[in-house]
Amino acid sequence: MRTIDEAALSEAAAFAVGLDLEARFRGSGTRLAGEKGVANAAFVQGDAARLPFRSAAFDLVFSHSVIEHVASAEDYLRECFRVLRPRGVLYLSTAPTLSLAGAHLPRLLVPVPLHLLIGRRASFATFRWLARHAPWMLQEPKEANTFIALAEEGKEKQDDVLQAVTVRRLHAWIKASGFQLVREDRHVTGFFRRVLPGPVRRALEATPFTQDVMIGHIQCVLLKP
């Protein structure tokens, strides 16, 4: 979970807790809260599949670009369900792994969807090589590109996308979790909105595989009965 999200949520909540698997984000969140003078927020280190909180502890769980990074999406949603009070809400956002946003890969100067052409494993290896030997071929600067930042430290980026998210798979996870789907918004990547006529775009949005390429962001509001 992103520390900036929890710091922002604390402005509208009685108390907010941010969690991340890595300790460095806990420190970043604590520093950010101190800089902003936020007193009603805490940041902890923990595993999303075994949340370190008692059952029915929260009214809202805010999950932004998390589910694709956990070892088990089913366990993650089960834990979110457990820590929410009855009638509590889970805000869940993610993107299909085949989309440009959901791939979580750098962007080439020439906008080529490498992961669609040669597969994720080969494209990931290609971006690691480029980060080390030709970083000028990537759009993002070092500050926004962990491939380059790690390469400069003599390290290799590890693939932390652990779930292959698809629209259908996401729905199956939600259905099995016990949550009620209150609202779902799907946002098609701007490129497809610009180049495809409306009827064609809507037909492709409803088709497996093509919808997973075109949809760059999914937002769901889930209710614990």
C-alpha positions, 0 to 999 in steps of 0.5 A: 500500500502506498504511504502517500495514500494513507497520509492523504486518507488521514485528512478525512478519517479519525485514524488511518493505518498504512501497511507495506511488506518492506520496512523502508516504506514504513519509515517513508510514511512516518517521515511524510506524516511528520512533515505534514503534521499528521498525528492520526496516522500510523505505518506498519510493516506486514504481510497482506496475506496475514494482516497484523490487525484484529478482526472487524478493526476497520471501516474502510480498506483502501487497496491501490495497485496491491492485489497484483503484487501479493502471493495469493489474491484469494488470501489477500481478499480474505484478510481484507474481509476479515479486518473490516467491520460489517458494512465496511468497504474495500476500495480496490484498484488494479489493472489487467497485467496485459495492459500498459499500466498493469504490466508495471514495466518501463516505457521505451522511447518508441512506444512499443508494447514489448510484453505483448510481442515477446511475452513478460519474461523476455520483456522483463529481461530486456528492460533489465538489460536496457537499464544497465546498458542503454538507459537512454532508451527508456522514457522514465528518469532514474527517480521514477524507474527502479530498473535504472536505480537498481542497475546503478547500484549493481543490482537487478530488478526482480519481478514483483508482479505475482498475479496475472490480473484479468477482468474475469479473474478479478471477478472470480476472486471477488465472487469467492471472497464474500464481498458484494460488488457495489460499483465497478469502473473500467477506464480504457487507455487513452490510445484506444479511445482515440483510435477506435470508433465507439462501437468497435471499442465497446465490442472489444472491451467486452471480449476476453484478452482484448479487454485485458489489453485495452483497460488500463485501470479498474476501480471496484467498491466492495461491501462486506455484508 
